[in-house]
Amino acid sequence: MTNSVNLTLDRELIQNGEYSFSTNHDPDVVEKWLKTTDVDMWEGVDVEWNDDYEECPKVTYVSVDEGDGDDEDCDYDDQIQSWIDENTVDMNQIFSSGCEIQKITDFIKKNEKLFNTLTKKKLVEELTEDEKKVFYELREIAGMFIPFEYRKES
C-alpha cells in the first residue's frame, strides 16, 4: 500500500503549482525528507504554473494521504531511501561495514556518554552538534559517507 504525497511548490509568493506523487515510505519520514530536498529536484515535473512569478521557488509541504497512493507511481522512493540511509542513526550499518570492530569499540569507549545518548535517537537532525561529531567520526572509521563539514582535515 502506498501513500499519496501532495505538496505545493511556491515561487516567491506570486506563483505556485501543485504536484503529487506516491510513495511506500512512512509519512513522517517523507515529510522530513521533503524539508531537506533541493527545490531544483522538482523542476521539470508536470506542474501548472501561473504566468506571474519571480525566480525563487521553494517547496511547501501540504499533506500525505495514507493508503491513497498509486503502487505504479513511486518515482521518488529511491531518493527517499537514499536520504533515509544517509540520515538515520543506525549503528547496525556501522558495525556491519566490514571495518575493524576493535577501532569502533575503542572509539565508543572514549566517547561513551555521547555514544549512549546518540543511540537513543533515530535521525541525524535530532542529534546535538557533539553527538553529530561522534556519529560521523564512527561512520568515518567504518569507511562510510560523511558530510564535508564533519570530515577531519588531513
C-alpha positions in Angstrom: 0.0 0.0 0.0 1.4 3.4 -0.9 0.8 6.9 0.3 -0.1 9.9 -1.8 2.1 12.9 -1.1 0.6 16.3 -2.0 2.8 19.3 -2.0 2.7 22.9 -3.1 5.6 24.4 -5.0 5.8 28.2 -4.4 7.8 30.8 -6.3 8.2 33.9 -4.3 4.6 34.1 -3.0 3.5 35.2 -6.5 3.4 31.8 -8.2 2.7 28.3 -7.1 1.9 25.0 -8.6 0.7 21.7 -7.2 2.2 18.3 -7.8 1.5 14.8 -6.3 3.4 11.6 -6.1 3.1 8.2 -4.4 5.5 6.5 -2.0 5.7 3.4 0.1 7.6 5.2 2.9 6.2 6.3 6.3 4.6 9.8 6.1 6.8 11.2 8.9 9.9 10.2 7.1 8.6 11.6 3.8 7.8 14.9 5.5 11.3 15.2 6.9 12.8 14.2 3.6 10.8 16.9 1.8 12.1 19.5 4.1 15.6 18.7 3.1 15.1 18.3 -0.7 16.6 20.9 -3.0 13.8 22.7 -4.9 15.7 22.1 -8.2 14.6 18.5 -7.8 11.1 19.5 -8.7 12.0 21.4 -11.8 10.7 19.7 -14.9 7.8 17.9 -13.2 4.4 18.4 -14.7 3.2 21.4 -12.7 0.7 24.0 -13.9 2.4 27.4 -13.0 0.5 30.6 -13.4 2.1 33.4 -15.5 3.2 35.8 -12.8 6.3 34.8 -10.9 9.8 35.6 -9.6 12.6 33.0 -9.9 13.0 31.8 -6.3 10.9 28.6 -6.0 10.5 26.7 -2.7 8.6 23.6 -1.6 5.8 23.9 0.9 4.7 20.6 2.4 1.0 20.1 2.3 -0.2 16.6 3.2 0.4 12.8 3.0 -2.7 10.7 2.5 -2.0 7.2 3.8 -3.1 4.4 1.5 -4.2 6.7 -1.3 -1.1 6.3 -3.5 -0.6 4.6 -6.8 1.6 1.5 -6.5 2.9 2.0 -10.0 3.9 5.7 -9.4 6.6 5.6 -6.7 9.2 7.5 -8.7 10.9 9.1 -5.7 11.3 6.0 -3.4 15.0 5.5 -4.3 15.8 9.1 -3.5 13.8 8.9 -0.2 15.6 5.6 0.7 19.0 7.2 0.0 18.1 10.1 2.2 17.0 7.7 4.9 20.2 5.8 4.7 22.3 8.9 5.0 20.3 10.5 7.8 19.4 7.5 10.0 21.3 6.9 13.2 21.9 3.2 12.5 24.6 1.5 14.4 24.0 -1.7 12.5 25.3 -0.1 9.4 28.5 0.9 11.2 29.1 -2.5 12.8 28.3 -4.4 9.6 30.5 -2.2 7.4 33.4 -4.7 7.5 35.9 -2.4 9.3 37.9 -3.3 12.3 35.4 -3.7 15.2 38.2 -3.0 17.7 38.7 0.5 16.3 35.0 1.2 16.7 34.9 -0.3 20.2 37.9 1.8 21.3 36.3 4.9 19.9 33.0 4.2 21.7 34.8 3.6 25.0 36.5 7.1 24.6 33.1 8.7 23.8 30.8 6.5 25.9 28.5 9.2 27.2 27.8 10.9 23.8 27.5 7.5 22.1 24.9 6.3 24.6 22.8 9.5 24.0 23.0 9.4 20.2 21.9 5.7 20.0 18.6 6.7 21.5 17.8 8.9 18.5 16.6 7.9 15.1 17.6 10.7 12.7 20.7 12.8 12.4 18.7 16.0 12.6 17.8 15.1 16.2 21.4 14.9 17.3 23.3 17.7 19.1 26.4 19.0 17.4 28.6 17.0 19.7 26.6 13.8 19.0 26.9 14.5 15.3 30.7 14.7 15.6 30.8 11.4 17.4 28.3 9.8 14.9 30.2 11.0 11.8 33.6 10.0 13.3 32.2 6.5 13.8 31.0 6.5 10.1 34.4 7.7 9.0 36.1 4.8 10.9 33.7 2.5 9.2 34.6 3.9 5.8 31.0 5.3 5.2 29.9 8.6 3.7 30.1 11.7 5.9 29.2 15.3 5.1 32.0 17.6 4.1 31.7 19.8 7.2 32.3 16.8 9.5 35.3 15.4 7.7 38.7 15.7 9.5 41.3 17.7 7.9 44.3 15.6 6.7 
